[in-house]
Amino acid sequence: MEQFLQQVINGISLGSIYALMALGYTMVYGIIKLINFAHGDVYMIGAYVGYFCMTNLRLGFFPSLLISMLVCAILGVAIEKIAYKPLRNATRIAVLITAIGVSLFIEYGTMYIASPNPRSYPRLTGFMAKSYQVGGLTFSAQQILIIIITVVLMILLQLIVKKTRIGKAMRAVSLDRDAAQLMGISVDNTISFTFLLGSALAGAAGILVGIYYNSINPLMGMMPGLRAFVAAVFGGIGIIPGAMIGGYFIGLVEVMVSGYVNSMFRDAVVFAILIVILIVKPSGLLGKETREKV
């Protein structure tokens, strides 16, 4: 029983990272119906910015976290303005191919600048290096920090979406872009803000995974990005609570498969879940079935 509970703790920690990434996928899709496959690479950039701040600038974790989120937010807006905005009225396949191209550009651009060699985060000190025993369970300070930061960011996101003017604009554009524009809402600014929010969350996830696994590389965003996409689809892509639930579910599944079956099968199980969801309930756990006009 203790082993199972320990795996649950590990799964919640990993699921927190997937949930932050899945929120970026689901917000962008909810606004412009785009699967932003470059999102996983924004997460990778967040990890590298955090590494640079903590090693070269000798900053602490929290200043590095804020800088990572800021840099990734700016990067997300730049990607939207340069790559996606000119294709606003293009076919979906053209935008999808562009997203894959942006992803590859970021990955191999990072390889050229920072080299393809893995980097190790600096050793954590103070309270962040401690572990705590509760009964027979072990909680590392990194796990506690990841869960707390994720919960705080999710609450802030919900407050922004539900209580602020820009949040109301995001919901309006998601519901009907043309009607929102007729009501005086700047659709372009709303879309850019959505990319800003989603990319900032991905940057936070990047530095959190850096301190958790202590190793980063230019291709690190590929598979976590796909798993986060599965999490978003599982919860109901375009639905923020669904992305949160999906992230934690996929994190728990991955840890349980690695702990009780074989770590080689974790990706196979995750993508098998995606196939089952698309067959049984394509709209996701919290999604509603809608008919698309043709």
HELIX and SHEET records of a PDB file:
HELIX    1   1 GLU A    2  ILE A   32  1                                  31    
HELIX    2   2 HIS A   39  THR A   55  1                                  17    
HELIX    3   3 PHE A   61  ILE A   79  1                                  19    
HELIX    4   4 GLU A   80  TYR A   84  3                                   5    
HELIX    5   5 LYS A   85  LEU A   87  5                                   3    
HELIX    6   6 ARG A   92  ALA A  114  1                                  23    
HELIX    7   7 GLY A  126  ALA A  129  5                                   4    
HELIX    8   8 ALA A  141  LYS A  163  1                                  23    
HELIX    9   9 ARG A  165  LEU A  175  1                                  11    
HELIX   10  10 ARG A  177  LEU A  182  1                                   6    
HELIX   11  11 VAL A  187  TYR A  213  1                                  27    
HELIX   12  12 MET A  222  GLY A  235  1                                  14    
HELIX   13  13 ILE A  240  TYR A  260  1                                  21    
HELIX   14  14 SER A  263  PHE A  265  5                                   3    
HELIX   15  15 ARG A  266  VAL A  280  1                                  15    
SHEET    1   A 2 SER A 131  VAL A 134  0                                        
SHEET    2   A 2 LEU A 137  SER A 140 -1                                        
END                                                                             
